[in-house]
Amino acid sequence: MLTDDEIARQSLHATRFTTYWLDSLPNAHIDPPLERDIHCDLLIVGGGFCGLWGAIQAKEQVPQRDVVLIEAFGIANGASGRPAAIMSTSVMHGIDNTERMFPEEVKELERLGKENMDEFRAAVERYQLDCDIEWNGEMTVSIGDQGLEAIDEGVALYLKYGHDAKKLNKSEVQSEINSPIFHAGVWSKKRSGTVHPGKLVRELKRVAMELGVRVFEYTPHVANKRQGNQIIVSTPHGQISASKVMLATNAWAAGHKRIRTRVSAIRDRIVVTEPLTDEQMASVGWRHRQGIYDTRTQLNYLRLTKDNRILFGGRLGYFYGNNTDPTLDKTPEPYIRLINAFYQTFPQLKSEIRFSHAWSGPIALTTRMAVHYQRYHQGNMVFAGGYSGFGVTASRFGARVALAILYNQDIPETKMAFANTQPNYIPPEPFRWIGAKITMYALDTVDEKGGWRKLWVKMVEKMGFPITL
Ligand SMILES: Cc1cc2nc3c(=O)[nH]c(=O)nc-3n(C[C@H](O)[C@H](O)[C@H](O)COP(=O)(O)OP(=O)(O)OC[C@H]3O[C@@H](n4cnc5c(N)ncnc54)[C@H](O)[C@@H]3O)c2cc1C
């Protein structure tokens, strides 16, 4: 009889170690790199959700503004082409994290989150973004009885801040999704759901360009300096002079000598099955197709794709020097443990399901777990990032506030603590690597083995890293 690890290895036999979201689309049209010197009003660096939403909103606010966006590789090269893409209302990585970080501002941040999601939805409709959106809600499920308290706390928090929330007991949650380890759930149906992030990012590029944004791909920002009232950005084959610059480089910012004192580039991993047959779908249930998070210490998240594949994610990794593209993640080994968690969740699919894709993506982790702003060149260049694993829609909000900071707009958001404070300092290598390695190992094994791992996870959280949120 084969062990679970052996079954998992077999299931990865024909897997493509690349993001399903981009692999399932026709090849993207790549816009040519910059090959001359140019000028613009606003330069945006980074072609993910944050940069693209920044470009679109900058044009919506002032249509005659000359906006240029440069991307080091192709659009969606970063986290935006690789998430689970479960959409949540919060702009600060969940209500519990908002309470932890900004207890005085939770109510307003929750209101801003709802406003952001409503504006996101209005933009999807206004620009007719073709991106497989399903507004089916998000659900947190308790794994066994250990997570029951977390579910009750989740329900209370949702209701306290005016969200809809339905608590489900064991039989109700299992009639939604047929997993024997789900013992309760909380389902918030409004303002949340799932989206195809690869389609969304390409559609955002289309809209940005239709609004007049000039996009240059394969054009990395190499250096910048202040010259008079301009910022001069060098790229390999041309210079850009701009009055304002927004850095939307997310995890890559960990390569910047000052930004990286607050940002660490970690990886999170995902596997995607082949499309389920009708019988397999019937065995799983999942009629309402919610995006799901669980209460494991190292959280797993899952959702369905339009063609009924199960996406299952959540296994963190860190590679020395904030490596944003490790070769190890293009081999089966790092995904075996994740697939074992999949088998525990859906034992009815074990042995018969294959995984078509497995990949990892870069996450900009800070002690805040949500966006922060770093100001350079007297506030004319702003880094906006650090969304952790919670930025598909929050990055629209993050980019809006970045523009307000850059253009000194007199709006309440720019006076709030989240816009004016920094996350904690993160030590450099080799301490970063050593700390991350022990933490990742503890997270991988704490639920089965407990012991020192529990103490370690608690200590890391006390130091300001909310790694189990
Ligand atoms: C595995 C995984 C699962 C996730 N799941 C979810 C989820 O379910 N829900 C959710 O809300 N969020 C999720 N996220 C988080 C979400 O994907 C990110 O927060 C979001 O995509 C961040 O967008 P961004 O534009 O800030 O960064 P990115 O998409 O990473 O974009 C940064 C871009 O900057 C470019 N760049 C870097 N350096 C340079 C340079 N020098 N010059 C020019 N360009 C440069 C990069 O190539 C990249 O394209 C997940 C992330 C991962 C990795």
The ligand as an ORCA input file, in Angstrom:
! r2SCAN-3c Opt
* xyz 0 1
  C       0.343     32.337     -3.361
  C      -0.410     33.625     -3.120
  C      -1.764     33.575     -2.779
  C      -2.476     34.759     -2.573
  N      -3.831     34.701     -2.351
  C      -4.537     35.854     -2.212
  C      -5.940     35.812     -2.050
  O      -6.577     34.759     -2.092
  N      -6.592     36.987     -1.851
  C      -5.940     38.184     -1.832
  O      -6.580     39.233     -1.648
  N      -4.599     38.246     -2.022
  C      -3.889     37.119     -2.212
  N      -2.540     37.172     -2.418
  C      -1.864     38.488     -2.355
  C      -2.022     39.301     -3.642
  O      -1.757     38.495     -4.755
  C      -1.040     40.467     -3.597
  O      -1.222     41.192     -2.409
  C      -1.209     41.427     -4.769
  O      -1.201     40.747     -5.984
  C      -0.095     42.462     -4.701
  O      -0.115     43.235     -5.870
  P       1.105     44.208     -6.153
  O       0.803     44.918     -7.410
  O       1.395     45.013     -4.937
  O       2.361     43.252     -6.326
  P       2.850     42.301     -7.527
  O       1.732     41.692     -8.243
  O       3.876     41.388     -6.962
  O       3.508     43.316     -8.525
  C       4.797     43.867     -8.352
  C       5.376     44.013     -9.740
  O       6.532     44.840     -9.692
  C       7.425     44.367    -10.678
  N       8.760     44.868    -10.368
  C       9.570     44.464     -9.359
  N      10.723     45.153     -9.386
  C      10.638     46.009    -10.420
  C      11.521     46.995    -10.961
  N      12.729     47.218    -10.438
  N      11.126     47.695    -12.049
  C       9.893     47.490    -12.604
  N       9.015     46.562    -12.117
  C       9.384     45.842    -11.045
  C       7.318     42.850    -10.556
  O       7.802     42.190    -11.706
  C       5.816     42.682    -10.338
  O       5.121     42.450    -11.546
  C      -1.800     36.014     -2.658
  C      -0.443     36.063     -2.995
  C       0.242     34.879     -3.242
  C       1.678     34.960     -3.661
*
